[in-house]
Amino acid sequence: MAQKVEVHWDDAWHSQADFTEAEAKKLKPHPTHSLGYLLKQDERVCVVAQSRDNEAYSELLVIPSGMIRRVKKIG
């Protein structure tokens, strides 16, 4: 069975609001924490399943490695 993990990562986001150039330069990614089963982690990607039924996994998050700040093992 896959390792349970908590992934701390910076999520991209989108806004339709108007920003001045100065305001836009201050924008940052959205800090996110996700829990699940670590299915894959390499130099390009981290794949975490949020649900599991026997050996079938679902609700997958595919996070580019460059967005990941930390992967913490649970249990």
N, C-alpha and C positions, 0 to 999 in steps of 0.2 A: 504494500500500500504506500502511496505517496506521502511524503512528510507534510505535516500541517505547518503553515507559516503565516507570518504577518509581514506584508510587504509595505514598506514606506516608499512612496514614489511621488514625483511631481507630474501632475496631470495637466495636459493641455486644455485650454478652454476657449470659448468663442463668445464674442459680444457684438451686438448690433448697435450699441451705444456709440456716440461720438466722443472722441478724445482729442485733445490738443497733442502736438508732438511731444511736449514736455510730460504730459500725463502718460502717454503711451510708453515712454522710455522708463517709467517707474513700474510698469506692470510686471507681474511675476506669475509663474505657474501655480496651480492650485495644489497645496500639499494634501496627499491622500494616503489613507491606510486601508489595505484590503487584507482580508483573512481568507484562507483556503488551503487547497492541496497543491503543492509544488509539483508540476508535471515535467517542466523543463526549465533549465536556466543555463544560458551560454553567453557568449560575447555579444550576441545580437538581440536576444529575447528572453523574457521570463513568462512562462505560461502557468497560470494559477486557476484551478477549478474551484468554484464556490460551492458546488454540490457534488455528492457522491452517492451512488446506489449500487451496492456490491462492487463490481469493477468498472462500472460505467460512470464517467464524470461528465458534468454539464456546467453551464453558466461560466464559460471560460473567459478569463482576462488574458489578453496577449499584450504585454507591456514591453516596449523597446527598452533594452538594457540601459541606454543613456538616460532614461527617465527615473531609474531606480536609485534610491538613496541607501536603502538597507533592506535585507531579508533576514528576518528573525525566526528561528525555529521555535515551534510551540510544542510542548510536551516532551 
